[in-house]
């Protein structure tokens, strides 16, 4: 047998062994029932399609929102998608909180597009049972950066949804204290009307 044919056979055999070993390793570590494999594959395809749609448009916020909100569309889309929240929900919060004004500052000390309470300024004087209420929050200067404000507020809202189990409960906790569900219902109404 010549050396060329021998090398091809060895390479083919080695390649087959490597592929077989990888298949065996994957099969050992993936304990998924057939229906779950199908559902997983379907969700992966759906997720890829959604990511492709977002990439194609760069903006997944409804065009019905005013320009003051749409100017932040790419940032909202990117961050909401990462947090697995609807971009229109984040747009609704921004519309309600600041009307799209990145420099908004409330009488209670909340800052920026999503009106997040910072650790400094007026908010530094708010005391909770264990000390200052907002000690672990970013500073006013950090929250004046629109991208950072959207990212921080979106992840805060996503955490509340995860912990409380519903958008309405999370929005109640996100909004001003002592007004019950009025804030949550207003944001949800904006969300429904604009999407």
Phi, psi and omega in degrees: 000137180280162184296323181298312180294322179296318179294321179296316180295317178296318179297318179295315179297314180297316178299317178298319179296317180297313180298317178298317179296317178298317178299318180295315180298315179297318180296326180290330185261350179250105179255077185236133176291156183307316180296324180291325177298317180295314180297320179296314179298318179296317181291326177295318178295316179298316179299319178295320179295318179296317179297321179295320178296317179296317180296322180295320185266332185063352178219116179251015177271138179305137178291353179287340179293151178294159181303328179301332177269316183298337178297340180258012190305311182297318179295313178302312183299311182299310185288319178297318179297317178299322181275359181060041176241153177293128178305325179295332177292316179294321176299322179295318178298315181296318178299315181291318187283313188228353184065014180094005180273108183295340181260010181302140180217118185274166178295339178272353177103002179290149191233141166081191186304317183257011175048062179271137176284125179274176178275346182245189181069210181303321184297337181295338181274353180282120182255134174250181183305318184261015180124202181302132185297325189244028184301331183267004182276165175291170179277167176302316181300317179297319183285348176284344175284115185304316181297315180295319180298314179296317180297313182295311181296320180294314180292327175296314179295318178299319178296320178294319178297316180298317183285321187263345171089355178205155178298318184297314179296319180296317179293325176300317180288328181287323186283185179301146179287159172065024174238014177062225183266006184302314179297311181302314182293325177295312180296317180295326176294317176300313180303313180292320183287332185262344185276000000 
